[in-house]
């Protein structure tokens, strides 16, 4: 199996394999360093970084659901200044690609965080989480319309010295049109999908199980939705797609690539099995050998309909 090539390329960045970690499920990378060999991964995506530190929502802010989990963490993070001083030194020492997820509540906040990260070494790409409330425009998310997504992407593309991945929300009427707007504004890649809006109720107390009432649904329950979104967006854009949503093993990886993704992110699976990503790397190699394929990139977009 030594002749099997797992490498992929996104926006000029080479990944040793298409298996990445999803923002919010892998901390800042250091949390998993004692459990797995991070150099085995194609890359890691940090949890969302905002301009100021955020404590997030009060607990309970996660709960298990059938086939997945709900979370309403509230973008808890150390803030960009502490991220640069406390987290970047470890991240830049890693032998894997580091992608920093950026979040904000206004165009100015996104822009300021992006500018501050420009001076950092050890970063390969930025993933822009555009599913945050845009409090400057009637409380809408930047991902809610093609116009708002274009405006944010265009602004950050002018600022960032790193390639930009725009992370899209499924909670919209036409994700493909929003994806195309991001591409037109200069996005280098897209990641999809973010979580679906959901809730859970305690039938003994009649109260929501999350203090925020609703939260983001992730895990295997959303995989069919994510696959359909990847397929739709792949048919509409030419830039690479990173698939997210209920990916648990190498077979899920293969399915997302067949639908049109170039790489994938493991999210909720990290809570179930911290070793899932490394296992999937080996499993993907076995899968390709069994399919008599020598390059993982040959799977991309091979859906037959």
N, C-alpha and C positions, 0 to 999 in steps of 0.2 A: 504493500500500500504506500510505499515511499514515493511512488510516482504520481500520487494524487495531489493536485494543486487546489488548496482551499482559499487562496488569496483572492481578494476583490479590491476594486479601486473606486473611491468616491471623491469627486472633486479634486483629483490629483493626489489624494492621500491613499497610500497603500495599507490595507488591513491584512494581517496574516491569515485571517479567516473571517467569515461574515457574522460571527457571534459577539455581540456587545451586551452590555447591561443597561437597563432602563433607569432613567432618572427617578430618584425617590425610593428606589428599592435596593440601592447598593451603597448608601451613604456617600462618603467622599473617597471610597476605594479602600482606605486603610482599615476599615472595619472588617473587611473580608480577607485581609492579607495573611492572617494566621490560618485560614481555612483552605484557601486554594492558591494555586500558582497563577497570579494575575498576568504573567507573561504569556500564558496559554491563550488568552483572549484576544480577539481582534481589537477590542477597545473597551473602555468604561466611560459611562456618562455620569457625571456628578449629579447630586441632587440640585434642585433649582437654587440659584443664587440671586438675591435681590440687593438693592442698594444699601438698605439698612437691615440689621439683624431682625429676625422675626421669631417670636415664641410659638406661633401657630395657634390652632384652636385648642380649647381645653379638652381633656379626655373625658369620656371615651371618644377616640377619633379614628379607630379602626374596628371593624367587626367582620367575622367570617360569614360568607353567604354560600348558598348552594353553587358549587362550581366556581367560586371566586371569593373576592373580598371587597369591602367598601372602605374607603379612606377619606377622611376630611382633615388632613394634616395641617392645612392652612399655610403651606410654603414655609414651614419652620426651617430656618437656616441661620448661619453665623454672620451673614452679610458679606458684601464683597471685600471690605477691607481686611477682616479677619480671615476670609478665605484666601486672600493673596498671601498674607503673612503666615498663616498657620497650616494651610492645606496644600498650597502649591509646592512647597519644598518636597513633600512626600510624593506628590503626583508626578513631578518632573523627574523623579528617580526611577519611575516605572518603565519597564520594557514593553509597553503597549501604548496604543493611541489614547490620549485623554481628550474627551469632549466635555466642555463645560456647558451646563444647561443654565440659561439666563431667563429670569422672569421679572415682571414689573407690573406696575399699575398705571403707568402713563408712558407716553412716547419718550419723554425726557428721562425717566428712570431707566428704561431699556438702553437708551443712548449712553447715559453716564456709566452704567455698568460695563457696557461694551467697550467704551473708551478706556476704562481702568484696566480691563483685561488685556488690552492691546500690548501693554508693557510686560506681560508675563511670558516667561519661557516655559516650555513643556506642554503647551496646549496645541492641539492640532486643528480643532474645529470648535465652533460654538453651535449649540442647539438652542433655538429660541422658542420658548414656550409661549405661544400666543393665545393660550386658553385662559389667561388671567383676566379678571375684570378690568376694563378700561374706564376708570372712574372719571376721566376727563371727557368722556363722550357717552353720556347717558347710561353709564354702568355696563355697557356692552363689552363683550370679549373682542379682542383684535381679530380673532378667528371667525367671528360671526358673519362677516361680509367680505366679499372679494375686495372691495374698496379699502376697508380698514387693514386687511392683511397686506395688500399691495403697499399702502402707505408706510406701514411699520417696516416691512422687508426692504423697501427702497431706501428708507432712512438709515437702517442699520448696515446695509450693504455699502453705503458711502463711508461709513465710519470704521467698520471692522477690518482688521488685517488678516483675519482668519476666515476660511470658508464658512458659510452659514447654512445650517440645517434648520428648516422651519418645521416645528412640531404642530400638527393639525389636530383639531378636535372633531370627533364624530357627531357632536351635538349640533349639527347644522343641516340645512336642507340639501345642499349640493357641495360635497367636499371636493369634487373634481374641479369645479369652477374656482374655488378658493385656492386649490393647489396650482391651477394655471395662473392665477393672479400673482402668486408668490414667485413662480418661475419667471413671469414677465418682469417682475420687479428685481430680478437678479439672484434669487435663491440658488444656492449651489446643490442642495438636496432637500428632501422632505422626509420627515418621520411621522408615521401614522400607524395606529391611532392613539390619541390620549384616551383617558377613561370616559366611560358613559355615565351620565347622571343617574343615580339610583338612591334608594333608601331602604332601611330595614326598621321594623316596628317590633317592640317587645309586647307580645300579646297578654302578658300578665300585668304590665304597668300601663299599657296603652300609650307608651312614649316611644319616640324614635330612639334607636340604639346608638346614634351619633349625636353629640351635642350640637353639631351644625345642622342637624335634621337630615340633610342629603349629603351624599358624598360621591366619590368616583368609583365606579364598578370596574374591577379588573379581574384577570384570571381566565381560565378556560371558557367561562360562560360567554365572554365577548369575542372569542376567536372567530366564529363565523362572520360576525360584523366586520372585524378587522380585515379578514381575507377579502371580503367583498369591496371594502374601501380601497385596499391596495390595488385590486384589479381595476377598479374604475379610474383611479388616479394614474395608473401605469398606462392606460389607454389614452390619457389626455396630455401627459407631459413627457418631456425627454430627459429630465434630470433624474438622478438616482433616487430611489425610495428605500427607506429603512422601515421594515415592518415591525409592528408592536401589537401585542394583544393576545394573551393566553398561550404564549409559546412555552412549552414544557420540555421538549426533547428534539432530537435531530429530525424526526419526521415532521414536526411542526415547522422547523426551519425550512425543510425542503418545500413544504406546501406554500409558505410565504414567498420563497424565491420563485417558484413556478407561477405564482400569481403576479409577479412583477417586481418584488423587492430585490435589492442587491445585497442587503444585509438585514439583520434582525436584532431586536433587543429583548433579552429575558428580563421580566419584571417580577410579578408575583411569585414565579417559580423559585426565586432566590429565598423566599421565606419558607418554602416547603423543603427545599434541599439546597443548601449553600454550594453544593458541588455540581449543580445542574448544568452550568455553562461549560465547565471543563468536560463533563461527561458527554455533552452534546457535540463538542469538538471531535472527540474520538468516534462517537456514534455517526456523525456526518461523514467521516472518512469511510467507515464501514458501509454506510448506505450507498455512497457513490461507487465503491468497489462492487457492491452487489448489483448495481445498475449498469455496470461496465462503463462508467463515466470517469474521466480523469481530471476534469475541471469543474469546480462548483459553480463558476460563473456561467457555465453552459446551461444551468437550470433556469436562469432568470428569464421570466416571461414566456415560458414554454407551455403555458396552459393551452389545452386543446379544447375548443368549444365550437 
